[in-house]
Amino acid sequence: MKANELKEKSSEELTELLKTTRGELFQSRLQNYTNQLDDTASIPKRRKDVARIEGELRRRELESLAKSVKAALEAQAEAGSK
């Protein structure tokens, strides 16, 4: 999964994708433990996908927080100048 693909998705889609990717990661780890997993490289790939999704969600959270802080500071500056 590419970071550009994640930016195009909505937050709800990312949350659902995170849930399914974590489930797949768990299943891969379980299969690896029981020696049923053929592609062991899928575990680090899924871990990285989870990290990318979490990073994008956090970036969006921080952007919205920054916007609200900026708006509050502007309102405070306007109130102070009156």
C-alpha atoms as an extended CHARMM CRD file, in Angstrom:
* protein
*
        82  EXT
         1         1  MET       CA              0.0000000000        0.0000000000        0.0000000000  PROA      1               0.0000000000
         2         2  LYS       CA              1.4150000000        3.3760000000       -1.0390000000  PROA      2               0.0000000000
         3         3  ALA       CA              1.1580000000        6.5330000000        1.0560000000  PROA      3               0.0000000000
         4         4  ASN       CA             -0.4060000000        8.3710000000       -1.8940000000  PROA      4               0.0000000000
         5         5  GLU       CA             -3.2090000000        5.8160000000       -2.0000000000  PROA      5               0.0000000000
         6         6  LEU       CA             -3.8910000000        6.4090000000        1.6760000000  PROA      6               0.0000000000
         7         7  LYS       CA             -4.1630000000       10.1850000000        1.2500000000  PROA      7               0.0000000000
         8         8  GLU       CA             -7.0000000000        9.6970000000       -1.2300000000  PROA      8               0.0000000000
         9         9  LYS       CA             -9.1030000000        7.6590000000        1.2080000000  PROA      9               0.0000000000
        10        10  SER       CA            -11.4630000000        9.0710000000        3.8130000000  PROA      10              0.0000000000
        11        11  SER       CA            -10.8190000000        8.7150000000        7.5190000000  PROA      11              0.0000000000
        12        12  GLU       CA            -13.6040000000        6.1430000000        7.8420000000  PROA      12              0.0000000000
        13        13  GLU       CA            -12.0950000000        4.0620000000        5.0520000000  PROA      13              0.0000000000
        14        14  LEU       CA             -8.6790000000        4.2820000000        6.6960000000  PROA      14              0.0000000000
        15        15  THR       CA            -10.0860000000        3.1730000000       10.0370000000  PROA      15              0.0000000000
        16        16  GLU       CA            -11.7560000000        0.1680000000        8.4140000000  PROA      16              0.0000000000
        17        17  LEU       CA             -8.5880000000       -0.6270000000        6.4400000000  PROA      17              0.0000000000
        18        18  LEU       CA             -6.5400000000       -0.4400000000        9.6470000000  PROA      18              0.0000000000
        19        19  LYS       CA             -8.8880000000       -2.8870000000       11.3350000000  PROA      19              0.0000000000
        20        20  THR       CA             -8.6850000000       -5.4070000000        8.4900000000  PROA      20              0.0000000000
        21        21  THR       CA             -4.9180000000       -5.0400000000        8.1030000000  PROA      21              0.0000000000
        22        22  ARG       CA             -4.3870000000       -5.6610000000       11.8130000000  PROA      22              0.0000000000
        23        23  GLY       CA             -6.5580000000       -8.7620000000       11.5350000000  PROA      23              0.0000000000
        24        24  GLU       CA             -4.5280000000       -9.9990000000        8.5820000000  PROA      24              0.0000000000
        25        25  LEU       CA             -1.3240000000       -9.3470000000       10.5160000000  PROA      25              0.0000000000
        26        26  PHE       CA             -2.6330000000      -11.3610000000       13.4410000000  PROA      26              0.0000000000
        27        27  GLN       CA             -3.6100000000      -14.2300000000       11.1400000000  PROA      27              0.0000000000
        28        28  SER       CA             -0.1750000000      -14.1690000000        9.4850000000  PROA      28              0.0000000000
        29        29  ARG       CA              1.5650000000      -14.2940000000       12.8440000000  PROA      29              0.0000000000
        30        30  LEU       CA             -0.6530000000      -17.1500000000       13.9510000000  PROA      30              0.0000000000
        31        31  GLN       CA              0.0110000000      -19.0870000000       10.7470000000  PROA      31              0.0000000000
        32        32  ASN       CA              3.7310000000      -18.4350000000       11.0810000000  PROA      32              0.0000000000
        33        33  TYR       CA              3.6870000000      -19.7630000000       14.6430000000  PROA      33              0.0000000000
        34        34  THR       CA              1.9550000000      -22.9460000000       13.5120000000  PROA      34              0.0000000000
        35        35  ASN       CA              4.2590000000      -23.2900000000       10.4660000000  PROA      35              0.0000000000
        36        36  GLN       CA              1.3890000000      -22.8400000000        7.9970000000  PROA      36              0.0000000000
        37        37  LEU       CA              2.6130000000      -19.5420000000        6.5130000000  PROA      37              0.0000000000
        38        38  ASP       CA              4.4250000000      -19.8600000000        3.1920000000  PROA      38              0.0000000000
        39        39  ASP       CA              5.2570000000      -16.1770000000        2.6270000000  PROA      39              0.0000000000
        40        40  THR       CA              6.9470000000      -15.0170000000        5.8190000000  PROA      40              0.0000000000
        41        41  ALA       CA              7.7600000000      -11.6680000000        4.1840000000  PROA      41              0.0000000000
        42        42  SER       CA              4.0820000000      -10.7750000000        4.4660000000  PROA      42              0.0000000000
        43        43  ILE       CA              4.4560000000      -10.1050000000        8.1960000000  PROA      43              0.0000000000
        44        44  PRO       CA              6.8110000000       -7.0980000000        7.8860000000  PROA      44              0.0000000000
        45        45  LYS       CA              4.8250000000       -5.8360000000        4.8790000000  PROA      45              0.0000000000
        46        46  ARG       CA              1.6250000000       -5.8080000000        6.9100000000  PROA      46              0.0000000000
        47        47  ARG       CA              3.3930000000       -4.1980000000        9.8720000000  PROA      47              0.0000000000
        48        48  LYS       CA              4.5560000000       -1.4000000000        7.5910000000  PROA      48              0.0000000000
        49        49  ASP       CA              1.0640000000       -1.0290000000        6.1310000000  PROA      49              0.0000000000
        50        50  VAL       CA             -0.3560000000       -0.6760000000        9.6530000000  PROA      50              0.0000000000
        51        51  ALA       CA              2.2680000000        1.9620000000       10.4440000000  PROA      51              0.0000000000
        52        52  ARG       CA              1.4870000000        3.8900000000        7.2440000000  PROA      52              0.0000000000
        53        53  ILE       CA             -2.2370000000        3.8980000000        7.9620000000  PROA      53              0.0000000000
        54        54  GLU       CA             -1.7150000000        4.9590000000       11.5810000000  PROA      54              0.0000000000
        55        55  GLY       CA              0.6650000000        7.6850000000       10.4180000000  PROA      55              0.0000000000
        56        56  GLU       CA             -1.8530000000        9.0810000000        7.9430000000  PROA      56              0.0000000000
        57        57  LEU       CA             -4.6210000000        9.0710000000       10.5630000000  PROA      57              0.0000000000
        58        58  ARG       CA             -2.3300000000       10.8590000000       13.0270000000  PROA      58              0.0000000000
        59        59  ARG       CA             -1.3080000000       13.4160000000       10.3880000000  PROA      59              0.0000000000
        60        60  ARG       CA             -4.9640000000       14.2290000000        9.7620000000  PROA      60              0.0000000000
        61        61  GLU       CA             -5.6260000000       14.4910000000       13.4860000000  PROA      61              0.0000000000
        62        62  LEU       CA             -2.7450000000       16.9280000000       13.9380000000  PROA      62              0.0000000000
        63        63  GLU       CA             -3.8290000000       19.0150000000       10.9450000000  PROA      63              0.0000000000
        64        64  SER       CA             -7.3200000000       19.4490000000       12.3480000000  PROA      64              0.0000000000
        65        65  LEU       CA             -5.8870000000       20.3060000000       15.7590000000  PROA      65              0.0000000000
        66        66  ALA       CA             -3.5550000000       22.8800000000       14.2090000000  PROA      66              0.0000000000
        67        67  LYS       CA             -6.4690000000       24.4880000000       12.3610000000  PROA      67              0.0000000000
        68        68  SER       CA             -8.5080000000       24.7980000000       15.5450000000  PROA      68              0.0000000000
        69        69  VAL       CA             -5.5640000000       26.2570000000       17.4800000000  PROA      69              0.0000000000
        70        70  LYS       CA             -4.8710000000       28.7310000000       14.6900000000  PROA      70              0.0000000000
        71        71  ALA       CA             -8.5130000000       29.8170000000       14.6420000000  PROA      71              0.0000000000
        72        72  ALA       CA             -8.4970000000       30.2470000000       18.4260000000  PROA      72              0.0000000000
        73        73  LEU       CA             -5.3380000000       32.3360000000       18.3160000000  PROA      73              0.0000000000
        74        74  GLU       CA             -6.7640000000       34.5530000000       15.5750000000  PROA      74              0.0000000000
        75        75  ALA       CA             -9.9600000000       35.0460000000       17.5620000000  PROA      75              0.0000000000
        76        76  GLN       CA             -7.9410000000       35.9000000000       20.6520000000  PROA      76              0.0000000000
        77        77  ALA       CA             -5.8180000000       38.3900000000       18.7020000000  PROA      77              0.0000000000
        78        78  GLU       CA             -8.9360000000       40.0670000000       17.2900000000  PROA      78              0.0000000000
        79        79  ALA       CA            -10.4900000000       40.2940000000       20.7510000000  PROA      79              0.0000000000
        80        80  GLY       CA             -7.2790000000       41.7540000000       22.1760000000  PROA      80              0.0000000000
        81        81  SER       CA             -7.0080000000       44.4320000000       19.5000000000  PROA      81              0.0000000000
        82        82  LYS       CA            -10.4950000000       45.8190000000       20.2010000000  PROA      82              0.0000000000
